[in-house]
């Protein structure tokens, strides 16, 4: 069973990912960024969570 700190951390990670994904998509649509994923999105996309 995850403790409160782990739960909170994962909730915040999910919220940050959603914000970053939305912002990234807006910049791509506006032509201000290419289609390479940011490091945070890349670790999520390739199945890792950034933890070693």
VENDA-V272801 format. One record per residue. N is the residue number from 1. RES is the residue in three letters. BURIAL is b if it has 24 or more other C-alpha atoms within 12 Angstrom, else e. Layout:
BEGIN
<<N & RES & BURIAL> <N & RES & BURIAL>>
END
This chain:
BEGIN
<<1 & UNK & e> <2 & UNK & e> <3 & UNK & e> <4 & UNK & e> <5 & UNK & e> <6 & UNK & e> <7 & UNK & e> <8 & UNK & e> <9 & UNK & e> <10 & UNK & e> <11 & UNK & e> <12 & UNK & e> <13 & UNK & e> <14 & UNK & e> <15 & UNK & e> <16 & UNK & e> <17 & UNK & b> <18 & UNK & e> <19 & UNK & e> <20 & UNK & e> <21 & UNK & e> <22 & UNK & e> <23 & UNK & e> <24 & UNK & b> <25 & UNK & e> <26 & UNK & e> <27 & UNK & e> <28 & UNK & e> <29 & UNK & e> <30 & UNK & e> <31 & UNK & e> <32 & UNK & e> <33 & UNK & e> <34 & UNK & e> <35 & UNK & e> <36 & UNK & e> <37 & UNK & e> <38 & UNK & e> <39 & UNK & e> <40 & UNK & b> <41 & UNK & b> <42 & UNK & e> <43 & UNK & e> <44 & UNK & e> <45 & UNK & e> <46 & UNK & e> <47 & UNK & e> <48 & UNK & e> <49 & UNK & e> <50 & UNK & e> <51 & UNK & e> <52 & UNK & e>>
END
